[in-house]
C-alpha cells in the first residue's frame, strides 16, 4: 500500500499551518478511511524541516507504519476520527486569539456574519479535565472532552472546539479544509475579542441572520460561490 499521496497532502497542510502563522507548534492529520490509516505531523519537527517521507503514518490503533515518530496528539486525532465519520482532516493549533478564549475557558459567541459564514452557532469550549484525566490517557481524554462538547451538534457545521486551558482543534473534509477552518476560527476569535472589549454586553447575532449566512455557504440550498 502506497501512502505517499496522503503524506504529501499532510505535508502541505502542516506547511500551510506554519506559513499562515496559525501556530509555531501544532499538527495536522488526514485519514484514508479506505486504507484505515492516518498521516500526521511527526513529533517535535519544525514545519520548515518537514519532509514527505518523514510524515508519520499510523493505523487506527496507533501502530506506526511509516515515517517518523508521530505527534504526541495522535491519540486525540484517532479518537475523533473514530467518533465522527464525516471528518477526514484535523488541525490542532495554538493560534493567539482562539487559544486566549480557550485559556479563559469560554466558548466563542457568534457575534456577526463572519462567524456565521463558518460556524453554525458558538464555538464550544470543553469542560476542564479532571486530575485523573490528565494522567496516562491525557490525549485520549482530551478527545473525549471534545466529543462531549459536540453532543447534539453536527461536526461539519461547527468544525472546531476549544479545549479548556489548552487550545483549538479544527477539522474538515480533508487536511487542507481543516487548516482553512483553523484560520477562520482564529479570525472570528480575534473579531469576537475586539467586539467584547468594545461592548461586554453585546448580544449574539440574531438567529435569522445566523441561519441565512451559514446556509448561503453550507448544505443543499447553498448558493455562495461558483456552483
Residue pairs with C-beta under 8 A, 6 or more apart in sequence:
1 35
1 37
3 32
3 35
3 37
3 39
3 57
3 65
3 66
4 52
6 30
6 32
6 35
6 37
6 39
6 57
7 39
7 52
7 53
7 55
7 57
7 66
7 67
8 52
9 30
9 39
9 174
9 175
9 176
10 28
10 29
10 30
10 39
10 40
10 41
10 55
10 175
11 50
11 51
11 52
11 55
12 175
12 176
13 28
13 30
13 89
13 91
13 174
13 175
13 176
13 178
13 179
14 27
14 28
14 41
14 47
14 50
14 55
15 47
15 50
16 176
16 179
17 23
17 26
17 28
17 47
17 91
17 93
17 179
17 182
18 24
18 46
18 47
18 48
19 47
20 179
20 183
22 91
22 93
22 95
22 179
22 182
22 183
22 186
23 92
23 93
23 94
23 95
24 94
25 94
26 41
26 91
26 92
26 93
26 94
26 167
27 40
27 41
27 71
27 73
27 77
27 91
27 92
28 40
28 41
28 89
28 90
28 91
28 92
28 175
28 178
28 179
29 38
29 39
29 40
29 41
29 71
29 74
29 77
29 89
29 90
29 175
30 38
30 39
30 88
30 89
30 90
30 174
30 175
30 178
31 37
31 38
31 81
31 88
31 89
32 38
32 39
33 85
33 88
36 59
36 60
37 57
37 58
37 59
37 60
37 65
38 57
38 58
38 59
38 60
38 74
38 77
38 78
38 81
39 55
39 56
39 57
39 67
40 55
40 56
40 58
40 70
40 71
40 74
40 77
41 50
41 55
41 56
41 70
41 71
42 50
42 54
42 55
42 56
42 67
42 68
42 69
42 70
42 71
43 56
43 68
43 69
43 70
43 71
43 72
45 54
45 68
53 67
54 67
54 68
55 67
55 68
56 64
56 66
56 67
56 68
56 69
56 70
56 71
56 74
57 64
57 65
57 66
57 67
58 64
58 65
58 70
58 74
58 78
59 65
60 78
60 81
60 82
62 74
62 75
62 78
64 70
71 77
72 139
73 92
73 139
73 142
74 139
75 139
75 140
75 143
76 92
76 139
76 140
76 142
76 143
76 146
76 169
77 90
77 92
77 143
78 143
79 140
79 143
79 144
79 147
80 87
80 90
80 143
80 146
80 147
80 169
80 171
81 87
81 88
81 90
83 143
83 147
84 147
84 150
84 155
84 171
86 154
86 155
86 156
86 173
87 155
87 156
87 159
87 171
87 172
87 173
87 178
88 172
88 173
88 174
88 175
89 171
89 172
89 173
89 174
89 175
89 176
89 177
89 178
89 179
90 169
90 170
90 171
90 175
90 178
91 169
91 170
91 171
91 175
91 178
91 179
91 181
91 182
92 167
92 168
92 169
92 170
93 99
93 167
93 168
93 170
93 182
93 186
94 167
95 167
95 168
95 182
95 185
95 186
95 189
96 186
96 190
97 186
97 189
97 190
97 192
97 193
98 108
98 160
98 162
98 167
98 168
98 182
98 185
98 186
98 189
99 166
99 167
99 168
100 189
100 193
101 107
101 108
101 123
101 125
101 162
101 189
101 192
101 193
102 125
102 162
102 163
102 164
102 165
102 166
102 167
102 168
103 165
105 125
105 128
105 164
105 165
106 125
107 122
107 123
107 124
107 125
107 162
108 115
108 122
108 123
108 125
108 162
108 185
108 188
108 189
108 192
109 122
109 192
109 204
110 116
110 119
110 121
110 122
110 204
110 205
110 210
111 191
111 192
111 195
111 196
111 202
111 204
111 205
112 191
112 195
112 205
113 205
113 209
113 213
114 187
114 188
114 191
115 188
115 191
115 192
115 205
116 205
116 209
116 210
116 212
116 213
116 214
117 184
117 213
117 214
117 216
117 217
118 159
118 181
118 184
118 185
118 188
118 217
119 157
119 158
119 159
119 160
119 184
119 185
119 188
119 214
120 154
120 157
120 158
120 210
120 214
120 218
121 153
121 157
121 158
121 210
122 204
123 158
123 160
123 161
123 162
123 168
123 185
123 188
123 189
124 149
124 150
124 153
124 158
124 161
124 162
125 149
125 161
125 162
125 163
125 164
126 142
126 145
126 146
126 148
126 149
126 161
126 162
126 163
126 164
127 145
127 148
127 149
127 164
128 164
128 165
129 138
129 141
129 142
129 145
129 164
133 141
133 144
133 145
134 141
142 163
142 166
145 163
145 164
146 161
146 163
146 169
149 161
150 158
150 161
155 171
156 171
156 172
156 173
156 218
157 214
157 218
159 170
159 171
159 172
159 178
159 181
160 168
160 169
160 170
160 171
160 181
160 182
160 185
161 168
161 169
162 168
163 169
168 182
168 185
168 186
170 178
170 179
170 181
170 182
170 185
171 177
171 178
171 181
172 178
172 180
172 181
195 202
196 202
204 210
215 221
215 222
216 222
216 223
216 224
217 224
217 225
